[in-house]
Amino acid sequence: MTRRLVLLVVLVACGGGPRGGATARRYELGDRLLELTDRMCACTDRACARAVDADMTAWRADASRVDVHPKLRSLAEPAYATCKDRQTGLAIAIVMHGAELWIGNEEVPEIPEDGMRWLGPFIALREAVQEMDLTRFGPHAQGMLVTYADKAIVRMPLGPIAGLPAALGTQRDYYGTTGSELVSGVRRALTELRKVDARRVLIVVGDGSDTDAELARTELAALKQQAREDRVEVHAFVYRSRMSSGPVVIDVLTDRTTKVYAADKVGEGIERVLERLKAR
C-alpha cells in the first residue's frame, strides 16, 4: 500500500479528507510524517538518520500548531522511532538512590552480629537487572549508572548497556553512605545524556526525596524543562522503605512516576519500561 493511500484510509476513517483549509493542512502534515518515516526506515547510517531527524524536528514544530490525526500519529511515529533506534541507538541512564538506608545492608559482612541490619530493595533490583535481556536494543544501545547519596557518583559512564548489571556492584559498595542528593544525580545524568546522538531515556529509582525538598522542587522543575528540550523520556520509581522520611519530590520531574510497595516491584517496573521502549 502506498504512503498516500495509507494516509487517505486513515483520514477517511477519522471522518475527513483533503478538502481544503485546516483539513488540507492536516493532510499535508500527515503526508510529510509518512514520508519522514519512509526516509528514516531507508537510512543505512547515522548521518542519514541525523539528517532525517532534523527534518522531523521541523515537522514537530509545524504539527504543534495543527491537529494532526492522532490515529495517523499512533501508527507512524512508533515506526519512525524504531527505525531511528536502528541507526542512532538508545541511551538509558539509571539514577539510583545510593544511601545505605535505602539500599539495605543485609549482605554486608562488616556489620557486627549485634549491629543494625535492615532490608532494602537493592538485592531484588540487582537480580532483576541481571536477568534482563539488554541485547534487545541492538549493538548501539548504551547504558549509564549514576548513584546519589551525599553526592552524585557516576558508577558507569555511558557505554555498552550490557555493563549495567556489573556496575550495580553489591551492598558493600554503598555501606556507610548517607544523604539524598537527588537533584545532583538527575542533573549529572541529563548532562551526560545531552552529549550523545541517540534516543535518550532517564530512569530514576529511589525513595523520591531530596535532602532539601523545597529547593529540590524548584530545581527539578528546571530539570524537567531541560529534559523536555533535550527530548529525554523520564521515568521514576519510588520505593519508600521503613527508613524513608523526607517528602517525595521526584514527581515534579516527571509525570511518569510510579510508587511501588514491594522491593521486587522496582525491577519489574523497569522491565516494563524497557519492553515499551522495545515495542516502539
Secondary structure by P-SEA (a helix, b strand, c coil): ccaaaaaaaaaaaaccccccaaaaaaaaaaaaaaaaaaaaaacccaaaaaaaaaaaaaaaaaaaaccccaaaaaccaaaaaaaaaacbbbbbbbbbbccccccccccccccccccbbbbcaaaaaaaaaaacccccccccbbbbbbbbccccccccccccccccccccccccccccbbbbaaaaaaaaaaaaaaacccbbbbbbbcccccccaaaaaaaaaaaaaaaaaabbbbbbbbbbccccccccccccccccbbbbcccaaaaaaaaaaaaaaaac
